Structure formats: structure tokens, C-alpha cells
Amino acid sequence: MLKKSILMAFVVGALSASPACCQRDETHRGFWMSFGAGGGWMGSERSATTYFRMGGTPTGQVLFGGQVLHWWQDDDIQHTSVTATFSLYPLYRNSRRQSRFREFFLKGGFGIATAHCHGYDTTGLGINLGTGIDLRMGRNFFVTPNLDYLVDFFRESTHTSLLFSLGLSWH
């Protein structure tokens, strides 16, 4: 009898719990920032990379902000891309299950690209497309692997880069 009462109380409690309380995940709210480092390729050349991003969150699924992404091969070959960027978490609101893939994101942006190559400086348009995933380490703290594809359009040439970085993010 006691087991049935405990079971009944558990079932009634589970069914009467507020769904909003259980389903509200405030992972992406307000100000956010992320920084990291990694490496990549421009054609057959390898490079090191760093980034810094920050912005705001209009909805839990969309993040807007800016990023500075810098990569270099040595002192004579460097690229910097400063872009307005947005990130979209396509699975964030669609899944009620807790899953690491809920924090998967797609991102894109455009802005100014600069290149310094053997004493020659040039400026052009930079476009960034990327993807990544926020791996939760704490309430608002994440380890964020990123994959970025950059296309920099300069007057004389076009440069494409594929960069992998590992960063730390706060939402």
C-alpha cells in the first residue's frame, strides 16, 4: 500500500510539474563572447589562427555580433578579417531532448579583410562561413570547436582559407 501511495504521488507530481520550468533553457541570452586559437590552410600553405567574437542574443536561436579573425604563416604573410557575424542554432528550439547537437550552430558574416604579404598591404571584402558546436562545461561556459571557411576578395586576387579553432565561449 505504501509503495502504491509513493508511486501515485510520484506520477501526480511528474504530471503536474510546470512544463515551462522543465523546458526553459536559458543558454543563449544577452551578451556573449568567445575567443580561441587553432590552425588552417590557404591552398597548400598551413597557418596559425586566432579569433575573438562578441555580441548579443536577440532570440535563443540567433546570435549577432562581430568577430576579428587573424591568421598568419610567418611575419611576412598575415591576414585579418573583421566581420559582422550571425550564428544560427537550427536545432536549439526544435528539440526538447537534452543533446549535445542542440548546441550545433551555423554562422556567417561579411566585412573588411586585410592582407600583409612580403611588405605589400591590401584591403578588400571578407566573407566568413562556418560551423561549430558549444560543448557545455558549466552553466554559461562552453568549449567551442569551430570550422571557418574564409573568402577574401582583393583587387588583385582572391584568397580562400579553411581554419579549425578551439575556443572558450560565454553566453
Order of alpha helices (4+ residues) and beta strands (2+ residues): alpha-alpha-beta-beta-beta-beta-beta-beta-beta-beta-beta
